[in-house]
Amino acid sequence: MKTYKFKTNINCGGCKATVAPYLNELEGIESWDVDTSNNKKILTIKTDQLTETQIIDTVREAGFEVEKYSPGIFDKLFN
């Protein structure tokens, strides 16, 4: 099982409700969640079938900005 993390602009419950049908329709997602309390609005997806590109395309199709999240040293120290 792979875990992917993405920085998004999904920032509230309404946004999560908007993206939910798109992510829930994807075959192969074990689980997903967005940490809206984090200022980077981190979307975490666990899957053993999907690629980063497929996930990014789906989130963009739902109308949100998304990019691969690579934590820097500051994130590792303070988050």
N, C-alpha and C positions, 0 to 999 in steps of 0.2 A: 504494500500500500504506500503510495506517495502522498506527501502533504505539500501542497502548493500554497504560497502566500502572495497576495496582491495588494497593492496600494490602490484605493478607490475613492470615489466621492459619494459612496453610499453612506449617508450620514444620519439616518433616522429610521424609525420603524416603518414609516410609509415607503421609504426607499427600499427597505428590505422586502416589503410586501410586493413592490413593483418588480424586483429582480427575481423573486422566488419562483414564479411560474417558469421562467427561462431556465434557471438552474435545476429545478425539480424535474424538468422534462429531459434533461441530459441523462443518457444511459451511462452508468458506471460511477456516479457520485455516491460515495459512501456517506459523507456528511459535508455540510458547509455551514459557515457562520460568518458574520461581519462584526468586528469589534468596533462599534460606533463610539465607544468611550476613548479609543485611541485616536489621536489627532491625525493619523495617517489612514484611518478607516480600513483596517486590515481585513481583507476577505481571506479566509482559510478554507481550503477545499481538500478533502481526502478522497482519492480515487486510485484505482488500479488500471484504468482504461483510457482516461482522457489525457490530452497533452495541454501544455500551457496555452498554446495557440487556440485550441478549441474553446478553452475556458474564457480567454480574453475576448475572442470573437462573440461569444454568447453574452457576456456582460456588456459589451459595446452595443450589441443588438438590442439589449434592454434599455439602452439610453444613458449608460453611465461610463465615466472615465475609469480606466483600469490600466495598471502596469505592474510588471513583476516587482515584487518587494524583495530587496536585498538589504537586510539590516546593517547599518554602519556601526562603528565602534560606540558612538553616542547611544544608539538604540540598545546595544548589548549591555551597556553600563547602567542605563537609567530606565529601561522598560522591562 
